[in-house]
Amino acid sequence: MNIPIHFILFLLLPFLVTGCGEEKQQKQQTQATRVDVVAVEQKTLAETVQGIGSLESPETVEIQPEIDGIVEGIHFEESAPVKEDQLLITLDDDKRQRQLDTYQA
């Protein structure tokens, strides 16, 4: 049985390579790792959350006039809370007043 020397070296090569690597790994493991050290301080932590989104009220109201007319005044701020029976809008009543005068005459 005639085995070429190249074949034997090819089989032994992985063992030789891993044997050399172990020595390098041992050297690397014995070296200390540098770390930064900071003194501990007690401070107050402000808990804040930042986010992007939209809010929707659980109660909404759709405002529609019972009569037609020109809006003379708006008596509330947009997105401001309003009270029950609060005057919200006034309409120009000149046209209605003329109609009322006509019917009464």
VOPAGU-2260 file (C-alpha; in pm, 1 decimal, decimal comma):
REM VOPAGU-2260
SITE   aa  ch    i         X         Y         Z
SITE  MET   A    0       0,0       0,0       0,0
SITE  ASN   A    1     166,8     307,5    -129,5
SITE  ILE   A    2      10,7     627,0      17,9
SITE  PRO   A    3     149,5     949,5    -122,5
SITE  ILE   A    4     300,5    1191,3     126,5
SITE  HIS   A    5      73,8    1467,9       0,9
SITE  PHE   A    6    -231,2    1275,8     113,6
SITE  ILE   A    7     -90,1    1225,8     465,1
SITE  LEU   A    8      -2,9    1595,1     495,8
SITE  PHE   A    9    -350,1    1684,8     375,6
SITE  LEU   A   10    -503,4    1472,2     655,2
SITE  LEU   A   11    -273,0    1614,5     924,2
SITE  LEU   A   12    -311,2    1980,0     818,8
SITE  PRO   A   13    -633,8    2051,3    1016,6
SITE  PHE   A   14    -476,1    1918,7    1337,1
SITE  LEU   A   15    -166,1    2129,4    1290,5
SITE  VAL   A   16    -368,1    2446,2    1219,8
SITE  THR   A   17    -597,9    2407,9    1521,5
SITE  GLY   A   18    -302,9    2331,0    1746,8
SITE  CYS   A   19    -137,9    2659,9    1652,0
SITE  GLY   A   20    -463,6    2851,4    1701,9
SITE  GLU   A   21    -504,6    2737,5    2062,1
SITE  GLU   A   22    -184,6    2908,3    2169,6
SITE  LYS   A   23    -304,8    3242,6    2021,8
SITE  GLN   A   24    -644,3    3205,3    2190,5
SITE  GLN   A   25    -480,9    3142,0    2528,2
SITE  LYS   A   26    -272,3    3458,2    2490,1
SITE  GLN   A   27    -581,2    3661,2    2400,2
SITE  GLN   A   28    -775,4    3527,2    2697,9
SITE  THR   A   29    -504,1    3621,0    2946,5
SITE  GLN   A   30    -497,1    3987,5    2835,2
SITE  ALA   A   31    -716,9    4215,1    3047,9
SITE  THR   A   32   -1001,0    4409,2    2890,6
SITE  ARG   A   33    -994,1    4783,5    2950,0
SITE  VAL   A   34   -1313,9    4932,4    3098,4
SITE  ASP   A   35   -1414,3    5283,3    3205,8
SITE  VAL   A   36   -1530,7    5327,6    3564,7
SITE  VAL   A   37   -1771,6    5601,4    3677,3
SITE  ALA   A   38   -1884,3    5690,0    4028,0
SITE  VAL   A   39   -2251,7    5621,5    4099,6
SITE  GLU   A   40   -2472,4    5925,3    4172,4
SITE  GLN   A   41   -2831,1    5945,6    4289,2
SITE  LYS   A   42   -3047,3    6174,9    4073,4
SITE  THR   A   43   -3415,5    6235,1    4011,6
SITE  LEU   A   44   -3541,8    6069,8    3697,1
SITE  ALA   A   45   -3805,6    6255,4    3496,6
SITE  GLU   A   46   -4049,0    6009,4    3343,5
SITE  THR   A   47   -4162,2    6142,2    3007,3
SITE  VAL   A   48   -4311,7    5981,6    2702,9
SITE  GLN   A   49   -4301,5    6135,2    2357,7
SITE  GLY   A   50   -4528,9    6016,1    2084,1
SITE  ILE   A   51   -4712,6    6110,7    1770,9
SITE  GLY   A   52   -5082,3    6053,7    1738,2
SITE  SER   A   53   -5424,4    6206,8    1739,8
SITE  LEU   A   54   -5691,6    6238,9    2002,8
SITE  GLU   A   55   -6057,0    6175,7    1947,2
SITE  SER   A   56   -6324,2    6282,7    2189,8
SITE  PRO   A   57   -6561,3    6012,5    2314,0
SITE  GLU   A   58   -6847,9    6261,4    2263,8
SITE  THR   A   59   -6898,6    6463,9    1948,4
SITE  VAL   A   60   -7180,7    6685,4    1832,6
SITE  GLU   A   61   -7283,5    6779,4    1482,9
SITE  ILE   A   62   -7424,2    7131,7    1468,0
SITE  GLN   A   63   -7697,6    7202,4    1212,8
SITE  PRO   A   64   -7925,8    7504,7    1199,9
SITE  GLU   A   65   -8302,0    7457,3    1222,7
SITE  ILE   A   66   -8347,8    7757,5     995,9
SITE  ASP   A   67   -8145,8    7903,0     713,0
SITE  GLY   A   68   -7962,6    8232,0     748,8
SITE  ILE   A   69   -7632,5    8411,3     747,2
SITE  VAL   A   70   -7407,1    8353,3    1047,9
SITE  GLU   A   71   -7352,3    8679,1    1236,7
SITE  GLY   A   72   -7142,4    8554,5    1523,3
SITE  ILE   A   73   -6970,9    8246,0    1661,4
SITE  HIS   A   74   -6963,9    8234,6    2042,9
SITE  PHE   A   75   -6715,8    7952,4    2109,5
SITE  GLU   A   76   -6354,0    7863,2    2038,2
SITE  GLU   A   77   -6277,3    7561,0    1822,8
SITE  SER   A   78   -6203,2    7249,9    2032,7
SITE  ALA   A   79   -6305,4    7433,0    2351,6
SITE  PRO   A   80   -6554,8    7265,7    2585,9
SITE  VAL   A   81   -6907,6    7409,5    2582,6
SITE  LYS   A   82   -7187,2    7389,7    2837,7
SITE  GLU   A   83   -7536,3    7262,7    2784,5
SITE  ASP   A   84   -7771,0    7534,4    2648,5
SITE  GLN   A   85   -7476,0    7766,1    2574,1
SITE  LEU   A   86   -7533,0    8005,8    2282,1
SITE  LEU   A   87   -7299,9    7891,4    2005,2
SITE  ILE   A   88   -7399,3    8082,1    1689,4
SITE  THR   A   89   -7619,1    8381,7    1613,0
SITE  LEU   A   90   -7783,0    8421,8    1274,4
SITE  ASP   A   91   -7879,8    8741,7    1092,2
SITE  ASP   A   92   -8246,3    8782,2    1186,6
SITE  ASP   A   93   -8337,0    9076,5     957,9
SITE  LYS   A   94   -8501,8    8844,4     703,3
SITE  ARG   A   95   -8697,8    8658,2     975,2
SITE  GLN   A   96   -8801,3    8985,2    1139,2
SITE  ARG   A   97   -8941,9    9119,6     807,1
SITE  GLN   A   98   -9133,5    8793,9     756,7
SITE  LEU   A   99   -9275,3    8819,4    1108,4
SITE  ASP   A  100   -9378,0    9182,4    1051,2
SITE  THR   A  101   -9548,3    9081,6     723,9
SITE  TYR   A  102   -9748,2    8802,6     891,7
SITE  GLN   A  103   -9854,4    9025,8    1181,2
SITE  ALA   A  104   -9973,4    9307,2     951,3
